């Protein structure tokens, strides 16, 4: 996304030993080394790491940003997984804190959230931006050109979701208790299974529904060879394809997140799927013999970066027999964007399923729990009543008002629903619009 806006992503390296959380010392070093940086992208809780910054850790980040030389830096705070935080016996209570609540951060934080994860509505694509009017008004202009407005049926469902949320808050009830208990059981099962696999390292999961694995001990300077020596597995990308073809287990390679030898597991699926997938993971690693690589580092064979496609201005003279890449050259920015590894893996999985084979997928980043019945009914009612026309470009007034009430009641953040809340087609679109309002260099924190 950053590249598509003409910006340059700067990677802030984080460590497995620290749960891939931001080290404020390293953050400051990166800011000093890259004076063109204008924004920090903060996904907390983290996708793909499945970890969450504590309030104290967030304050340490904010302390760096308060320094005079960094006062110009904006924060795009993706908080879509805020309600999926888990507890462990004997550990300090974990909680999510919105970055905008920290001293001095309100006016420079663009908070991104939505209904896909906490309310299990990913296909209805409802996200929102909460920020000072100065930022929201220009994002609204962009939305008017991109999608006109957010999904009207999804907004009707989101209104009911917010009503339900606020009712639970007013009655001091925990809406997510049962869901969190189910997800937590899966989390603990996965941790137990992974800890039993020799040499396998991972970030201990504390939030969202992901576990991020590090296969460096297997593939750094080494490659895997099958027992019959018919196949060589060079790195985590190759391993994902090997795992899918031979064991019918689908995982997302870490290269999708900028990590060469990582893997992301999603436990937003049935326990049966998790059990079979982890069986395949354990068996497949045990079936490979890892030997030192000679002649340089191995490279991935799963997917290659997209072709640049040539210059933006068509070449002259025009030749009818020329290939399409010469006749109709594409935006060169697209050449900087690699094809999604997740899409590649899911494509292979669909192919296997079409052949009648069972695939155990731990890829999907969407909840496996269902929305509440009242939310579903609200969406269906909107359809039945024909409420499928355009809404206000900023979203319905009722939904924006409810979002503002939620943020003030639960976070202590006060936003004007008329001018400081923007409802969009999913949190991802919201992030993209936030990036588009200014061409800046961004730091992506959750890469190793």
Residue, then its C-alpha position, 0 to 999 in steps of 0.5 A: x500500500x505504501x508503495x502504491x501511494x508513492x511512499x517508501x516503506x522503511x522496515x523496523x526490525x523486531x525480534x522474536x525474543x521480544x514477541x516482535x514488539x517495538x523496541x523504542x531504542x530501535x525505533x529512535x535509531x530508525x527515525x534518526x537514520x531516515x529523516x524523511x519518515x513522516x508516519x509510523x504504522x502501528x498494528x496493535x494487536x499484531x497481525x501476523x505476530x499475534x502479540x500485543x503491546x502493553x500500555x507501558x510499551x505504548x507509552x515508551x513508543x509515544x515518549x520517542x515520538x514526543x521528542x522535538x525532532x519527531x513531532x511531525x510524525x503521524x501514527x496510523x494505529x490499526x486496532x482491528x483486533x482490540x477485543x481479542x486479547x488473552x490472559x495467562x495464569x500467573x501473568x500480569x493482566x493484558x489489555x489493549x490501549x488505544x494509542x490516541x489516548x496517550x498524552x500528546x498523541x490524540x491530534x497526530x493519531x489516525x485510529x483505524x478499526x472495524x467490525x470484521x474481527x470483533x463482530x465477525x463481519x469480514x465479508x460486509x466490509x465495514x471499517x472506520x477512521x477516527x481522527x481530527x477533522x483535518x485528516x478525516x475531511x480529506x479522507x472523505x474526499x478520497x472515499x467519494x472518488x473511490x467507493x462513494x460510500x460504505x456498504x449500506x447493508x453492512x452499515x445496517x448490521x454494524x449499527x446493530x452490532x454497536x447497539x449490542x456493544x453499548x448495551x453490554x457496556x452499560x450493563x457491565x457485561x463482557x460480550x466476548x467472554x464465550x468467544x474468547x474462551x473458545x479461541x483461548x482453548x485453541x491458542x493453548x492447544x497450538x502452543x502445546x503442540x508447537x513447543x513439542x516440535x524440536x528447534x521450532x521457535x515462535x512468538x508466544x501468542x497473546x492476542x488476535x488469532x495468529x501464531x508466527x513461527x520462525x523456521x530460521x533454525x531449519x533454513x538459515x544456511x540449510x535446505x531440506x531434502x526429502x528421504x528419497x532425495x527427489x525434492x529440495x525445500x530451500x526456504x519457508x516459501x518452498x516449505x509452504x508449497x511442500x507442506x500443501x502438496x504432500x500433507x494438504x496443510x495450508x499456511x501463510x509464508x512469512x515472506x507475505x509479511x517481509x520475513x524470509x523464513x517465517x510462517x503464520x498460523x491462523x487458529x480461526x478455524x475448527x479444532x479438527x482442522x488445527x489438529x490435522x494441520x499440526x500433525x502435518x506440520x510436525x510430520x513434514x518437518x520430521x520427514x526432511x533432512x536439513x543439510x548445509x547450502x553450498x554456493x550461496x543463499x537459496x531463493x523462493x520458488x513459490x512466486x516471483x514479483x510482478x512484472x514492471x510492465x514498462x513506462x507509463x507513457x506508451x511507446x511510439x510508433x504504435x505496432x499492432x503486432x506488439x505485445x500488450x505490455x508494449x501497447x498498453x504499459x501499466x503504472x510502474x508503481x505496480x511493478x513494485x508490488x509482489x503478488x500476495x503469497x497468501x493468494x498463491x497458497x490459497x490458489x493451490x489449496x483450491x486446486x487440491x480441493x477441486x481434485x477432491x482432496x481434503x485441505x487443512x487450512x490455517x491461512x484465513x484471517x477472519x473469525x470462525x465464530x458467527x455474528x450475533x443473531x440480532x446483527x444478522x437479522x439487522x442486515x437481512x432486514x435492511x435487504x428486505x426493506x430495500x435499504x441498498x442505496x447510497x448512504x452519506x459518503x461518511x457513513x450513516x449518521x446513526x453509525x457514526x454517532x454510535x462509533x463516537x459513543x463507543x470510543x468516548x465511553x470505552x476509550x475516553x476518546x472524544x470525536x465529533x461524529x459529523x466531522x471526525x468519524x469516517x465509515x469505509x469499506x473495511x479497515x484495509x481501505x481505511x488504511x489506504x486512504x490514510x496513506x493517500x492523504x500524504x505521500x510519506x515514508x512509513x515504518x512497518x513494525x511487525x517485520x523481522 
